[in-house]
Amino acid sequence: MKLTQTPSQTVGPYFSYALTSEQYGYDFRSLFGPVLAEPQVAGEHIRLTGRVIYGDGVPVPDAMLEICQANADGRFVASRAEGLASGFRGFGRCGTGTHPARHYWFDTVKPGAAAPGEAPCIDVIVTMRGMLLHAFTRVYFDDEREANARDPVLAALPAERRATLIATREAQPGGVAYRFDIRMQGSKETVFLDL
């Protein structure tokens, strides 16, 4: 009997609670969580929130998002020690399975532009069941119109698709939030980047 290669397996649904154990109430510490910036960190403190949505409009109950971003000065954290000392981690992780509406959320600071000519943005990795590989996207901010117009990544996209990468600013009790829903399929599918 000749053995052949077996098909690839999808990545879930265990990853969200395995990598975000504290969020799911397990008694071992998560390496990263949804809080990227402690209160003393300079910059405008914001909440990035939204849902990961299937093509039919239903929220994904067990997606996991990871984000990476620069601080308010446009500088990325260079080491774990720097992140611990400054209170700004620059990387976060959140699952959608513990919020009743299947939202994700990150408490952070609004990033500065990481390089001349670029708009402030947050890099996002989406992992969910049924996917063989994670998906990459970006979050830009609706109140950065001039910077967005110059950004090379946004400029490379068809004009009608750029809005899928723009988070909407909302004033909420306790601070500012940016709403960013990630649509996995359909006519308003979020732009995913080939990195």
Contacts in CASP RR format, 6 or more apart in sequence:
PFRMAT RR
TARGET T0000
AUTHOR 0000-0000-0000
METHOD contacts of the structure
MODEL  1
MKLTQTPSQTVGPYFSYALTSEQYGYDFRSLFGPVLAEPQVAGEHIRLTG
RVIYGDGVPVPDAMLEICQANADGRFVASRAEGLASGFRGFGRCGTGTHP
ARHYWFDTVKPGAAAPGEAPCIDVIVTMRGMLLHAFTRVYFDDEREANAR
DPVLAALPAERRATLIATREAQPGGVAYRFDIRMQGSKETVFLDL
8 132 0 8 1.000
9 132 0 8 1.000
10 129 0 8 1.000
10 130 0 8 1.000
10 131 0 8 1.000
10 132 0 8 1.000
11 127 0 8 1.000
11 128 0 8 1.000
11 129 0 8 1.000
11 130 0 8 1.000
11 131 0 8 1.000
11 132 0 8 1.000
11 133 0 8 1.000
11 134 0 8 1.000
12 62 0 8 1.000
12 127 0 8 1.000
12 128 0 8 1.000
12 129 0 8 1.000
12 130 0 8 1.000
13 62 0 8 1.000
13 128 0 8 1.000
13 129 0 8 1.000
15 64 0 8 1.000
15 127 0 8 1.000
16 24 0 8 1.000
16 62 0 8 1.000
16 63 0 8 1.000
16 64 0 8 1.000
16 95 0 8 1.000
16 96 0 8 1.000
16 97 0 8 1.000
16 127 0 8 1.000
17 23 0 8 1.000
17 24 0 8 1.000
17 26 0 8 1.000
17 62 0 8 1.000
19 30 0 8 1.000
19 31 0 8 1.000
19 64 0 8 1.000
19 93 0 8 1.000
20 30 0 8 1.000
20 33 0 8 1.000
20 64 0 8 1.000
20 93 0 8 1.000
20 94 0 8 1.000
20 95 0 8 1.000
21 28 0 8 1.000
21 29 0 8 1.000
21 30 0 8 1.000
22 29 0 8 1.000
22 30 0 8 1.000
22 33 0 8 1.000
23 30 0 8 1.000
23 33 0 8 1.000
23 34 0 8 1.000
23 94 0 8 1.000
23 95 0 8 1.000
23 98 0 8 1.000
24 97 0 8 1.000
24 98 0 8 1.000
30 93 0 8 1.000
31 93 0 8 1.000
32 66 0 8 1.000
32 89 0 8 1.000
32 91 0 8 1.000
32 92 0 8 1.000
32 93 0 8 1.000
33 92 0 8 1.000
33 93 0 8 1.000
33 94 0 8 1.000
34 92 0 8 1.000
34 93 0 8 1.000
34 94 0 8 1.000
34 104 0 8 1.000
34 105 0 8 1.000
34 106 0 8 1.000
34 107 0 8 1.000
35 89 0 8 1.000
35 92 0 8 1.000
35 106 0 8 1.000
35 107 0 8 1.000
35 108 0 8 1.000
36 67 0 8 1.000
36 69 0 8 1.000
36 88 0 8 1.000
36 89 0 8 1.000
36 90 0 8 1.000
36 91 0 8 1.000
36 92 0 8 1.000
36 106 0 8 1.000
36 107 0 8 1.000
36 108 0 8 1.000
36 109 0 8 1.000
37 45 0 8 1.000
37 87 0 8 1.000
37 88 0 8 1.000
37 89 0 8 1.000
37 90 0 8 1.000
37 107 0 8 1.000
37 108 0 8 1.000
37 109 0 8 1.000
38 87 0 8 1.000
38 88 0 8 1.000
39 45 0 8 1.000
40 87 0 8 1.000
41 71 0 8 1.000
41 72 0 8 1.000
41 86 0 8 1.000
41 87 0 8 1.000
41 88 0 8 1.000
41 109 0 8 1.000
42 71 0 8 1.000
42 72 0 8 1.000
42 73 0 8 1.000
42 109 0 8 1.000
43 71 0 8 1.000
43 72 0 8 1.000
43 109 0 8 1.000
43 110 0 8 1.000
44 72 0 8 1.000
44 109 0 8 1.000
44 110 0 8 1.000
44 176 0 8 1.000
45 107 0 8 1.000
45 108 0 8 1.000
45 109 0 8 1.000
45 175 0 8 1.000
45 176 0 8 1.000
46 107 0 8 1.000
46 108 0 8 1.000
46 109 0 8 1.000
46 110 0 8 1.000
46 175 0 8 1.000
46 176 0 8 1.000
46 177 0 8 1.000
46 178 0 8 1.000
47 105 0 8 1.000
47 106 0 8 1.000
47 107 0 8 1.000
47 108 0 8 1.000
47 172 0 8 1.000
47 175 0 8 1.000
47 176 0 8 1.000
47 177 0 8 1.000
47 178 0 8 1.000
48 67 0 8 1.000
48 105 0 8 1.000
48 106 0 8 1.000
48 108 0 8 1.000
48 122 0 8 1.000
48 139 0 8 1.000
48 167 0 8 1.000
48 177 0 8 1.000
48 178 0 8 1.000
48 180 0 8 1.000
49 103 0 8 1.000
49 104 0 8 1.000
49 105 0 8 1.000
49 106 0 8 1.000
49 177 0 8 1.000
49 178 0 8 1.000
49 179 0 8 1.000
49 180 0 8 1.000
50 103 0 8 1.000
50 104 0 8 1.000
50 105 0 8 1.000
50 179 0 8 1.000
50 180 0 8 1.000
50 181 0 8 1.000
50 182 0 8 1.000
51 59 0 8 1.000
51 60 0 8 1.000
51 96 0 8 1.000
51 101 0 8 1.000
51 102 0 8 1.000
51 103 0 8 1.000
51 104 0 8 1.000
51 181 0 8 1.000
51 182 0 8 1.000
52 59 0 8 1.000
52 60 0 8 1.000
52 63 0 8 1.000
52 65 0 8 1.000
52 96 0 8 1.000
52 102 0 8 1.000
52 104 0 8 1.000
52 126 0 8 1.000
52 128 0 8 1.000
52 181 0 8 1.000
52 182 0 8 1.000
52 184 0 8 1.000
53 59 0 8 1.000
53 60 0 8 1.000
53 181 0 8 1.000
53 182 0 8 1.000
53 183 0 8 1.000
53 184 0 8 1.000
54 60 0 8 1.000
54 184 0 8 1.000
54 185 0 8 1.000
55 183 0 8 1.000
55 184 0 8 1.000
55 185 0 8 1.000
55 186 0 8 1.000
55 189 0 8 1.000
57 183 0 8 1.000
59 96 0 8 1.000
59 101 0 8 1.000
59 102 0 8 1.000
59 103 0 8 1.000
60 96 0 8 1.000
60 102 0 8 1.000
60 128 0 8 1.000
60 184 0 8 1.000
61 96 0 8 1.000
61 97 0 8 1.000
61 102 0 8 1.000
62 95 0 8 1.000
62 96 0 8 1.000
62 97 0 8 1.000
62 128 0 8 1.000
62 129 0 8 1.000
63 95 0 8 1.000
63 96 0 8 1.000
63 97 0 8 1.000
63 104 0 8 1.000
63 126 0 8 1.000
63 127 0 8 1.000
63 128 0 8 1.000
64 93 0 8 1.000
64 94 0 8 1.000
64 95 0 8 1.000
64 96 0 8 1.000
64 126 0 8 1.000
64 127 0 8 1.000
64 128 0 8 1.000
65 93 0 8 1.000
65 94 0 8 1.000
65 95 0 8 1.000
65 96 0 8 1.000
65 104 0 8 1.000
65 106 0 8 1.000
65 124 0 8 1.000
65 125 0 8 1.000
65 126 0 8 1.000
65 127 0 8 1.000
65 182 0 8 1.000
66 91 0 8 1.000
66 92 0 8 1.000
66 93 0 8 1.000
66 124 0 8 1.000
66 125 0 8 1.000
66 127 0 8 1.000
67 90 0 8 1.000
67 91 0 8 1.000
67 92 0 8 1.000
67 93 0 8 1.000
67 106 0 8 1.000
67 108 0 8 1.000
67 122 0 8 1.000
67 123 0 8 1.000
67 124 0 8 1.000
67 125 0 8 1.000
67 139 0 8 1.000
68 76 0 8 1.000
68 90 0 8 1.000
68 91 0 8 1.000
68 92 0 8 1.000
68 122 0 8 1.000
68 123 0 8 1.000
69 76 0 8 1.000
69 90 0 8 1.000
69 108 0 8 1.000
69 111 0 8 1.000
69 121 0 8 1.000
69 122 0 8 1.000
69 123 0 8 1.000
70 76 0 8 1.000
70 90 0 8 1.000
70 111 0 8 1.000
70 112 0 8 1.000
70 113 0 8 1.000
70 114 0 8 1.000
70 120 0 8 1.000
71 77 0 8 1.000
71 86 0 8 1.000
71 88 0 8 1.000
71 90 0 8 1.000
71 109 0 8 1.000
71 111 0 8 1.000
71 112 0 8 1.000
72 109 0 8 1.000
72 110 0 8 1.000
72 111 0 8 1.000
72 112 0 8 1.000
73 112 0 8 1.000
74 111 0 8 1.000
74 112 0 8 1.000
74 113 0 8 1.000
74 114 0 8 1.000
74 120 0 8 1.000
75 114 0 8 1.000
76 90 0 8 1.000
76 114 0 8 1.000
77 83 0 8 1.000
77 86 0 8 1.000
77 88 0 8 1.000
77 89 0 8 1.000
77 90 0 8 1.000
77 91 0 8 1.000
83 89 0 8 1.000
83 90 0 8 1.000
88 109 0 8 1.000
90 108 0 8 1.000
92 106 0 8 1.000
94 104 0 8 1.000
94 105 0 8 1.000
94 106 0 8 1.000
95 104 0 8 1.000
96 102 0 8 1.000
96 103 0 8 1.000
96 104 0 8 1.000
99 105 0 8 1.000
108 122 0 8 1.000
110 120 0 8 1.000
110 141 0 8 1.000
111 120 0 8 1.000
111 121 0 8 1.000
111 122 0 8 1.000
112 120 0 8 1.000
113 119 0 8 1.000
113 120 0 8 1.000
113 147 0 8 1.000
114 121 0 8 1.000
117 147 0 8 1.000
117 150 0 8 1.000
117 151 0 8 1.000
117 152 0 8 1.000
118 147 0 8 1.000
118 150 0 8 1.000
118 151 0 8 1.000
118 152 0 8 1.000
118 153 0 8 1.000
119 140 0 8 1.000
119 141 0 8 1.000
119 144 0 8 1.000
119 147 0 8 1.000
119 148 0 8 1.000
119 150 0 8 1.000
119 151 0 8 1.000
119 154 0 8 1.000
120 140 0 8 1.000
120 141 0 8 1.000
120 144 0 8 1.000
120 147 0 8 1.000
121 138 0 8 1.000
121 139 0 8 1.000
121 140 0 8 1.000
121 141 0 8 1.000
121 151 0 8 1.000
121 153 0 8 1.000
122 138 0 8 1.000
122 139 0 8 1.000
123 136 0 8 1.000
123 138 0 8 1.000
124 136 0 8 1.000
124 137 0 8 1.000
124 138 0 8 1.000
124 139 0 8 1.000
124 182 0 8 1.000
125 134 0 8 1.000
125 135 0 8 1.000
125 136 0 8 1.000
126 134 0 8 1.000
126 135 0 8 1.000
126 136 0 8 1.000
126 137 0 8 1.000
126 182 0 8 1.000
126 184 0 8 1.000
127 134 0 8 1.000
127 135 0 8 1.000
128 184 0 8 1.000
135 184 0 8 1.000
135 192 0 8 1.000
136 192 0 8 1.000
136 193 0 8 1.000
136 194 0 8 1.000
136 195 0 8 1.000
137 165 0 8 1.000
137 182 0 8 1.000
137 190 0 8 1.000
137 191 0 8 1.000
137 192 0 8 1.000
137 193 0 8 1.000
138 153 0 8 1.000
138 165 0 8 1.000
138 193 0 8 1.000
139 165 0 8 1.000
139 167 0 8 1.000
139 178 0 8 1.000
139 180 0 8 1.000
140 148 0 8 1.000
140 151 0 8 1.000
140 154 0 8 1.000
140 165 0 8 1.000
140 166 0 8 1.000
140 167 0 8 1.000
141 148 0 8 1.000
141 166 0 8 1.000
141 167 0 8 1.000
141 169 0 8 1.000
141 178 0 8 1.000
142 166 0 8 1.000
142 167 0 8 1.000
142 168 0 8 1.000
142 169 0 8 1.000
142 178 0 8 1.000
143 169 0 8 1.000
148 154 0 8 1.000
148 162 0 8 1.000
148 166 0 8 1.000
149 155 0 8 1.000
153 193 0 8 1.000
154 162 0 8 1.000
154 165 0 8 1.000
157 165 0 8 1.000
157 191 0 8 1.000
161 191 0 8 1.000
162 191 0 8 1.000
164 183 0 8 1.000
164 188 0 8 1.000
164 189 0 8 1.000
164 190 0 8 1.000
164 191 0 8 1.000
165 190 0 8 1.000
165 191 0 8 1.000
167 178 0 8 1.000
167 179 0 8 1.000
167 180 0 8 1.000
168 178 0 8 1.000
168 179 0 8 1.000
168 180 0 8 1.000
169 176 0 8 1.000
169 177 0 8 1.000
169 178 0 8 1.000
170 176 0 8 1.000
170 177 0 8 1.000
170 178 0 8 1.000
170 179 0 8 1.000
171 177 0 8 1.000
181 190 0 8 1.000
182 190 0 8 1.000
183 189 0 8 1.000
183 190 0 8 1.000
184 190 0 8 1.000
END
